[in-house]
Amino acid sequence: MKKIQLFAWLLLATTSAATLSACTDGFEEMNVNPNQNPNVLPETLLAPALTDLVKRNMDRARRITNELMQVHVTRNDGDAIHRYVIRPSEADYMWTGWYTQLTDFRDMYRSAQGVNSPTFMAIARICEVWTVSLITDTFGDVPYTQATAGREGILQPPFDKQEDIYRDLFTKLEEANELLKANTNLTPDQSQLDPLYQGNALKWRKFGNSLYLRLLMRVSNRTDAIANGMSPQDKLRDMVNTNATAYPLIASNEESAIMRWTGTAPYQSPFQTWRTADFSSFSSMSEFFINNLTEWNDPRLPKWATVSNGTYEGIPSGYDPTQMQAAKSTYPATLMTEPLLGNILNYPEVQLLLAEAALRGWISGSAQTYYETGTRAGITLWGYTVPTNYFTNSDLKWEPGSNPERQLDQIHLQKYYALFFTDFQQWFEYRRTGHPVLPIGSGVRNNGRMPARINYPVYVQSLNQQSYQAAIADQGPDDINTKVWWQN
C-alpha cells in the first residue's frame, strides 16, 4: 500500500505538482485549498506561493548557482558542483516545487476570473510566466500546456517545445500588461496579502514588463517571430523605443521585485533557522568573487564576505581535489536574515539588460549610460555610496572604442554581482553569453564545459516515460551538455 501511495504522489508531482496547494508556515489561516473550496479568493494563494518559490530559489541559488558561478567553493576532496558535477537527484527539489507553485498561480488566475479581478489576473499571469521561465530555462522542453491538468485526469502530460513555451509566455506577458493598464490597485484588505508590492498595480506592471525584457534577452540569439509577431530584437526596440510608454519598466531600486524578508513568520528567509555552521562553515568564497570586489574597493564586500587573516581571501573554484584548500572568507552570518537576498528581478539588472541591448544595436540609447547607471544602482541598492572615482578603475572604465567583447564582459560582470543569490539567473546568463569570463580550475570535470541544463528528474523518466522519450528524441540526450533551444 505504501508503494502505491508513493507512486501516486510522484505521478501527481510530475503533472499537477500535487492535489494540494502549497502551504508555508504562518499561512495556515491564509492559504485555502482550491480543491476543497471552489470559491477560493485569489489573494489567499499569492503570498504562500510567492514566499515558497523565493525560498526554494534562494536555497538552490546557494547550493547550485553559487557553486557553478564561482560565488563560493565547497571545500571537499570529491566530486562537487563547482567541478561541474551535477547529480541526477538535484533535479527533484526544484521540479516538484516549481510545478507545485505553477499549479497555484494557474488556480489564482482562474479564481481571479471568477471574481472579475483584472489586476489579480495580471499578477497571476506574471507569476506564472516567471515560474515557467525558471522551469524551461533549467530543463529545456518540459510539460507546459497540460502540466497542471492532473485533476482532469491528464497524468502523463506531453513535453512542450521550449520555442512554443516562450511564444506563449510572451503572449501572457502582453495580456498582463494590457490588464494592468487600468492601474487598478488592490483593495486595502487584498494589499495586506501582497508581500511584493502591497497591491500597487503600476509596480506589478513594471515588474511584468521587466520580466518581458529579461526573457526577450534570454532568447535574443534567435531571430524567430515569437514575441507578439516580432523577433526578440524587434520587440525589444518596440518596448524600449517605439512604444516605451506602453511598456513601463522598473525605474528605481525601490521598484525592484524583491521579497524583502521581515524576519517575522511567515516572511522569514529560508536561512533564518539554519545553524550558522551549515550556512557558511563548509565553503569559502571564491577567488574570482573576492578579487574583483577587492580590486574595485567595492563597498559591498564586507556585506557579502567575512575577513580571513586580516583581509578578504578566496579559494580557487574547481581546484584539484588532491589539493585541499584551507578555509578563508565565508558568508557572514548576517546574510541568513538579509532582506535583499529575496531578489526576483531588480533595477540594476534592468539597466544592464538595456546596456547589452544598446551595445548590440537592438535599441537606441547609450550603452555606457545604461552600464554606469546599472553599476551604481547595484551598489546603492545595498545601502552604500558609490566610491569616488569608481569608474576610473581600468576594469570598470567604459571605453567607447574598445572591443565589444570586453564591453560585454564589463556589463555581465556587473550583472553577475547584481544577481547575487537570485535563483539560477547568473548561470542562465552565462549559458546565453559566455560572460563574465570565469577561470577554469584544474580539477573541473565534464571536459571543462559549463553544464548547459539539468537532467529531468529520475521519477519523471519512469512515470511519464512515453512523453519523456519523445522529449529527448526532439531535444537531445537527457544530460547536462544538451543545449536548450535558446542556446542553439
N, C-alpha and C positions, 0 to 999 in steps of 0.2 A: 504494500500500500504506500509506504514512504517513497519507493522508487517511482510509482505512478504519479504521486503528488509532485515530486521534484521535476519529472518530465513535463507535467502540465505547467508548472510555474515557469520553467525555462522557455517553453513554447510561447507563452504569453509575453514573456520579456522580449522575445525576438520580434514579436509583431506589434502588439498594442502596449508593450512595455510592462503592463500589469493591469489587472482589472480594478485596482485601487489607485486613487490619485496619490501623488507624493505627499508625505506629511513630515514636517520638521518640528523638532522640539519647540514648544511655545506656540504652535499653531493649532493645537488640538481643537480649540473652540472656533477658530477662524476657518480652517480648511474643511470643506464639505465634499463628501464623495459623490461625484456626478452620477455614479451608477445607482446610487440609492435615492438621490433627490433630483428629479427631473427639472426642478425649478431653481437649481443652484445659480447663485449670482456670480458674475464674472470676477468681482473683486475678491471673492473668497479663494480664488485659485492663484491670483497673481503673486502675492508675496511669498507663499510657500514654494511655488515653482521657481521663482527668481532666486531666492536665497539658496535653495538646494543646488541649483545649477551653478551659481557662482562658487559655492563652497566646493563642489566637485571639481570645477575648473581650477581653482586655486590649489587643491590637493594634487592634481595631476600636473599643474604647472611646476610645482616644486619637484615632483617625482620624475617627470619625463622631460618637459621642455627645458627646465633649468639645467639638466644634465646634458641633453643633446646640444644646447646652445651655449654651453660654457659659462653659465652664471655661477654654478658651483660644481664641485667634483666630489663624488663619493670616494672615500679612502678605503679601498679594499684590494685584494690581490686576485680577484676572479673576474668573470665577465660582468660588465656594468654598462649602463645605458650610455655613459659618456664615452664608452668604447664602441658605440653603435651596435650594441647587442640589446634587442628588444624581445623579450619572451612573449610567446603567444598569449599567455594569460593576462598580459597588460591590457588587452582589448576589452575584457569583460566589463570592468567597472564603468568605463565611460559609455560604452554602447548601451548598457542597461539603464544607466542614469539619464542619459540624453533622451532615449526613447520614452522613458517614463515622463519626463517633463514635456516632450513633444506632445504626448497624449493630453496633458493638462492644458497646454496652450491652445490646442485644437478644440478641446472642450470649452475653453474660455471663449473662443471665437463664436462657437455655436450658442453659448448662453448669452453672449452679448447681442447676437442677432435676436434671440428670443425676447430680450428686454429692450430692444431697439436702442442700443448704445453704440453709435458710430465710433466714439472715442475708444471704448474698450475693444471694439472690433479691430481698430487700427493697432492698439497696443498688443493685442494677441497676435496679429499678423507679424509685427516687428519681432516679437519674442520667438515666434515660430521660425522665422527666417534665420534669426541668429542661431537658434538651436540646430537647425538643419545644416547650416553652413559649417558648423563645427563637426557634425557627423560626416558629411560628404568630403570635407577637406582633409579629414583624418583617414577615411577608409576608401574614398572614391565612389564607385557605383554602390548604392545602398537602397534598401526599401524606403519608399517615399510616398507615392500616391496612395498605396493601400497599407502603409506601415502601421497605422494605428486602428486597423479595422478588425481587430480580434473579436470585438463584441458583435460584429456582423458575420462572424464565422470564418473570416479570412485569416487562417493561422499560418500560412506559408506564403507571404506576400512576395511578389516579384521584386527584383532589384531594378531601380530606375537608373538610366544612364546619367552620369554627372552633368552632361550638357543639358539634358532635359530638365534636371532638377534646378539648375541655375536659371534656366529660362523662366521657370515657374516662380522661383524666388524673386526675380526681378518684377514679375507681374504682381506679386503680393506686396512688394515694397511700393510700387506705383499705387496700388489700392490704398495702402496705409496713408501715403502722402495725401491722396485725394480725400480720404475720410477725415483727416485732421485739418483740412483747410478751413473748416468752420470754426476752428480754435475754441472748441467747447471743452472747458476744463471739467474734471470730475467733481462731483459734489463733495462738500466737506467730509462727510462720512466715508465716502469712497477714497478720498485723498489720503486718509489716515492709513489705508491699506495698500498704498503705493510707496514702497520704500525707495524707489529710484528717483522719481520726480514729483512726488506728492500731488499727483493729479494734473500737472501742468501740461496741457495739450501741445503747446508750441515746443516745449523741450523734448517731448516724445517724438514730435515730428522731425526735429533736428537730429535726434538720435537715429531714427529710421533712415533719413537721407544720408547721414554719415556712414551708416552701415552699408547703404547702397554704394557709396563711394568706395569703401573698403573692398566690397565684393566685385565691383567693376574693375578695380585694380588687380584683384586676385586673378581674374580671367583675362587680363589685358594682353596676354600672349596669344590669345585667339582673336580672329577677325570676324567670327560668325555674327550674324544679326540675331542676337539673343536677348538684347535689352530693349524691350518695347519697340521692336522692329529695327533697332540700330546695333551697330557693332559696339563693343565696350568703349572704344576710343571716341566714337561719335557721341555716345550717350554721356560720357564724361564732359565733353565740350558743351553739350546741351544743358547739363545740370549746372556747370560752373560758370559758363559764359553766356550762352544764348538765353536761357530761362532761369537764371540764378534765383530770382525772387520766388519762383515756383518750387524751388528745392532748397529751402534754408538748411544750413549745416550748423553743427556745433561751433560756436563762435567765441568761446571763452573756457577757461578751466572750470569755471563754476557750472557750465552746462554739460560737462563731461558725464558720460554714463558710468557711474561708479557706485557700487553698493557700499556705501560708507558705513562700516560696522560701528555700532554704538557701544558694544560691549555688554549690552543687556539682551537677554534671551527674548526673542529668537534671533535678533540681529547681532550675532556673535561670529567672529572669524572662526573658520574651522580649526585653526591652530590654537585657539584660546585655551582649550582644555588639554593640549598636548603637554608632555613633560618637556622642559627646556632641552634636555639632553637629546630627546628624539627629534627635536626641530633642528638642532644645529651641531651636535657633537660628532656625528658620523660623516661629516663632509666639510670641505673648506671651499672658500670662494676660489674661482679660477684666476689664473694669471691674466688672462685676456680681460676679464671683467674688471679686475682691480687696477691693472696697469693703465688702462685708458683713463679711468677716473682720476688716478694719481697724477698722470701727465697733464691733465687739464686743470688740476686743482679744483675739481668739481665738488661743490658743497654737499652733494647727495651722498658722498662716500661714507661718512660716519653714520648716516641713517641706514645704509644697506650692509655695512660690514663692520666687524669688530677689529680692534687693534691687536696685532700679533708682533711680539718682540719690539714693541715701541713704535711700530709703523703698520701700514696695511700691506699684507702679503697674500698672494695667491699661490696655488699649485697648478702645474700643467694639466690640462684636460687630456684624456687619452694617454696618460703616461703608461709605460710598460709595467705590467703587474709584478715583475720581479724587482721593481724599483719603488718600494713602498715609500709613500710621502708622509712627512711629519705634519701634524695639524698646524694650520695657520689661521688666517682671518676666517670668521664664520658669520652666519646671520646673527644680528643682535636679537636678543630675546624680545625687544620691543616690537619687532615685526610681527610677533604672534598675535598682537591685538591691533595692528596698524589698520586704520580705516581705509587707506588708499590701496591696500592690496586687493580690495574687491573691484578692481578695474574691469570694465567691459569694453569701453571704447572712449578714449579721451581726446581732448582738444589737441595736444601735441601730435598725436597720431594723424588727426585730420590734416593738420598743416603739412606734415611730412609726406602724406599721400599726395597732397596737392603739389608739393615741391617736385616729387618724381614725375607726376603727370605733366607739369610745366617743362621740366627738363627734357622730357621725351617729345615735347611739341604737341601734346594732345589737348592742352588747354592754353589759353593766353595767361599772361601774368609772369611775375619774376620768380624763377625757381629759387634764387638766392633769398628773396624776401620771405617766401614760404619756409625755406630751410631755417633761416635765422629766427623767425617767429616761433616755429615748432620747437627749436632747440631751447630758446628762452622759456617757453611755456613748460617744457619738460622739467626745468629747474624750479620755476615759480609754483608749479602745481604742488610740489613737496614743501612749499613754505620758505624757500630760500631765495636770496637775491643773486642774480647773475653776476659773477665776479667782473670787476673792471678789466677791460682788455681780454675778455674770454675768447673773443673771435680773432685775436692776434696770434693765438697758438697755431702752429703750422698745420696741425691735424684738423683744426676747426675752421680755419680761414677759408672762405669761399673765393676761389679764383675763377672768374668768369671764363677765362680761356683755357682752363685746364682740361685734362682728359675726362670725358663724360663718365667713364667707369669709376674714376676717382671721386667724382661728384656724387655718383650713385652710392658709393660706399660711405661717403660722408652722411648722406641722407639716411641710409639704412642703419648706420651705426647709432645715430641719434634716435631712430625709431626703436632700435634694439633696447635702449635704456628706457624709452617711453613706455614700452610694453612689458616692463618688469612685472613678473608674476601674472601676466594676462593670458590665461589658458594656453593654447598652442600657437599664438599669433607669431611669436618670434620664429618658430620652426616653419610655419606656413610661408612666411615672407622669405625666409632663406631658401626654401624649396622653389619658390617662384623666381627669385632673382639671383641667388648665389651670394647675396650680401647680408650682413657685413662679412668680409673675408675672415674666416676663422683659421687659426693654426691647427694642423692635424698632428696629434701626438703619435709617437712610435708604437704605442700599444693599441691603436684603433683597429677594430676588426672590420668585417664587411668590405674588404678591399679599399678601405678609406672612403667609402661612399656614405654620405649622409642618407639615412633612411628616407624613402620617398612617401611612405604611408605606414600605417599599422595594419597588421593582418586582421581578417574578420575573426570574431570570437569562435572558439572551437565548437561551442554548443550550437552556434548558428549553422556551422558546416554540417552537423548531423541532423538537426531538427528542421532545417529548411534546405535540404540537400539539393533538390532539383533547381530551385532558384539560385542557390549558391553556385552550382556548377555552370548555370547559364551566365552568371555574372563573371566568373573567371574566364570563361570561354570568350567573352567580349572584351573584358578589361585587360586580362593577362594573369599570370600566376599570382596566387594569393601569398605574396611575400613582401618584405619591406622595400624591395627595389623596384617594384612595378609602379611606374608613374601614373598619376591620375590624369584625367582629361586636360585640365588646365596647365599641366606641366609639359604635355607633349607638344 
